[in-house]
Amino acid sequence: MSKKVRSVRVPKELETLNLSGLIRECENHLRDLESATMLKQQGNQEAAEALMKTRQSDLGKKISKLVWEARVQFGKHKGE
């Protein structure tokens, strides 16, 4: 899978957003979706749902942290 991002428009506040990290988190999330699908196909519905709930919460936290870090960097550069 290619990891190159050719063109993305983001607000100035998010210029320093770690896009590679964001893409990596999305890749991990897709891998877990596949795992949950396999669990569901094997008849383990509860485990599949638990995995997805946990992973969605985790993904939200990690993306929020990446956005927060970009905003902090913007604030540091703006104050200079």
Buried (B, 14 or more C-beta within 10 A) or exposed (E): EEEEEEEEEEEEBBEBBBBEBBBEBEEBBEEBBEBBEEBBEEEBEEBBEEBBEEBEEBBEEBBEEBBEBBBEBBEEEEEE
